[in-house]
Amino acid sequence: MIQVENLVKRYGKFTAVDGVSLDVPAGEIHGFLGPNGAGKTTTIRIIAGLLKPTSGRVAIAGHDLASEAEAAKGALGFIPDRPFLYDKLTAGEFLRFHAGLYGLEGDGVETRVAELLGLFELTKWEGELLESFSHGMKQRLVMCAAFLHRPRGVLVDEPMVGLDPRGARLIKDVFRQMAKKGVAILMSTHTLEVAQEMCDRISIILNGKIIAHGTVGELRAASGDGDEELTPVFLRLTGGSGFQEIPDAL
Amino acid sequence: MKHAFPYLLLPTFWAARNRARRREPGDALRATLFGGIGIFVMVSIFAVVFWLTWQLLDYEELGEYLVRLGLSWLFLTFLSFVAFSAIVTSLSTFFLSEDLRLLLAAPVPPDRLFHSRFARTVGQASWMVVVFMVPVLLGIGMVRCAGWSYYATIFATIVPFVLIPSAFGAIVTLALVNIFPARRARDILMLMGLLFAVTLVLLLRFIRPERLLSVQSLPDVTAFFATLQSPVTPLFPSFWAGESLFTALQGGVDGLHLGALWTTALALVVIARAAYHRLYFVGWSKAQEARKARFGKLRGLEVLARMLPASPASRVILVKDLKVFLRDTTQWSQLLLLVALVLVYLYNFRILDLDRIPYMSGLVKNAYAFVNLAMAAFVLSAVAVRFVFPAVSAEGSSFWIVRTAPVSMRLFLWSKFWTGLVPVLLLAEGLTIVSNEFLGVDLFLKVLCAAAVFFMTFALVGLAAGMGAQFPRFSAENVTQVAGSYGGIAFMILAVLFILVEIALLAWPSSVYLWHQFQEVPLAPRHYLQMAVAFSAALSICVATFWLPMRKGVRALESLG
């Protein structure tokens, strides 16, 4: 459903993304992990259509992002890490605006808007300006917008940032339900517990290259460790913790 | 914190230094243009003041009186300006600045924070006044061959003079924020300021100062001076500043008024600091609270948009843009100034009495029609650079919403174009038709100008929307910054060139036609050919000016990233 082939992004001499390939089939939650500056957000932004790749191909639901941009984007829901919205619109107006961008019209829009606002516990805020929303509320509203047009693929950059435990639990449940219904979810995150708990498969990126991918079990085997937790596996694969320097620094 | 308060101003200086080191495209052009305009204005002010003071030397006592009155008026005007500016600036420096959270969380003694913020307020609120006041005072001093003590008094007067309204402004703001939330207070102040400016513009125009130049109104001059004298009260710091400088001009030292200035300035700073201790933290806390603002639902816009023959995406972009514009006081309130300028513009044509030139009135009227067309086009360029050019940049950090949606950049930019075109076209046609009616120009020119302004509006709005997409500033804090950016200035230069070429292409064949009509001589076939070629060239340039930037703008948006 979300296919990425040999993606390369260069900024002058610096290569931010170096031949990344990913394939997220329908119904899969795919974790995309990596340390800061590894190329995660650049890759996510290219798949969302916000950055032009130097080379490589992205396809959403079989539509090439370069040649059939509108069809590809129409099949995708994007949830960025920082929810910049139009402060002078209300939550309801923002969702109706979003529906219009995705070509949705008619009475169905109102029903869908009410349904999603209810699901994300924002119904009583429907008529309030977004400038009065907290970060977490904006994040939940962006999720409403991303699911409004019933996308076949969802792209999420750091889904849990700014959410309270109740909100985080809600998002996890929503993602699981959507995956069950056949939606492909590609999720970039730093929260390894979330990745371990939710993802069917995981890809780890370092210095712009995918250095490991597979299920959590396969990654454990690849790291040559019998650890139950994903954190030590991730640290080993991405070059150690560097913790020995901390006592001196303190 | 061990350091004295200027330490807290270091980030501002470092940021300015880093900005100066890291040049961006267009910086040189912008610096040359704005610097050139600034120097030109300062030199002009100096020249005008120098000339006026020189003329007044011939009138001895009356001249002395007028210089004294002029100084008081100058300081009174600047006093009100700095006071208002300080109220608005204090909101920003004391309550809305991004770095305040960092500073308030740090162990910074309150006095030092107050002094650093107050220093920023004084600098930001008064630099422009000081820049324009200096050439005036230098001009007066040089004509009157003033000694060094006059120039020392300028410094000794200006410092307390700007401290007084700045401290007053800070006190008012500290009180205001305890009544209204900071952001709402800023909206209210912006609106008040604009209303103040609008009233001033209208008042100054409608009292028709040009009547004073007429010999018949000479008896009114005494009454005029009496009116000028009335607001100059000895209780105002502006009077003290004027008197101090006037005494210094004559070689003396006015210790009383200088003392009054300094003691008042220092007392007000102390009061402002006390107000800060008492009111600041409560006000700051209020400013942080989320508010439920009152705002218009504007449902009528959605109903109107549904009637338009456009795609759902175009309709929702239109509705979104209009709602965001109408709910943002800082944006829509600028329309008030525009309305005032339009009224003054039309009023000028209404009172223009060209029939006083008996033989040439017809010719002058027709020539004025082209001046009017050029002026209307300049007005609409100014409107376009302020309202249409920033349309793409106004998406700001929220642009990801449109870019990740299945909406082509062509549709997006054309939505921006149509949203800008309709109001600008109505304004341009309204201005041209009404002012030509007031002028009483020939019917041929009325039709020609109305048609010309129609196509020129398409061209200028297309140029503004297209160039706005080619040179976006998504990180700009407000639309004024976008309008003053490299792209905005480039747009204005191109717009002026376009208008001049268009006027030349329209005026030349029209003058040939009107001349033959005036002489009652039929036009030769070659004249018709020349007219057709000139009008076609004007139309072609309009189409190119509209089409090419739009195409380039779409490509620029498509290749973003």
Interface residues (C-beta under 8 A of the other chain):
Chain A: R45 A48 G49 L50 L51 K52 A69 E70 A71 A72 K73 G74 L76 F78 P80 R82 F84 L85 Y86 K88 L89 E93 R96 F97 H98 A99 G100 L101 Y102 G103 L104 E105 G127 E128 L129 E131 S132 S134 A145
Chain B: A290 R291 K292 A293 F295 K297 S311 P312 A313 R315 V316 I317 V319 K320 K323 V324 R327 D328 G396 S397 S398 W400 I401 V402 R403 T404 A405 P406 V407 S408 S559 L560 G561
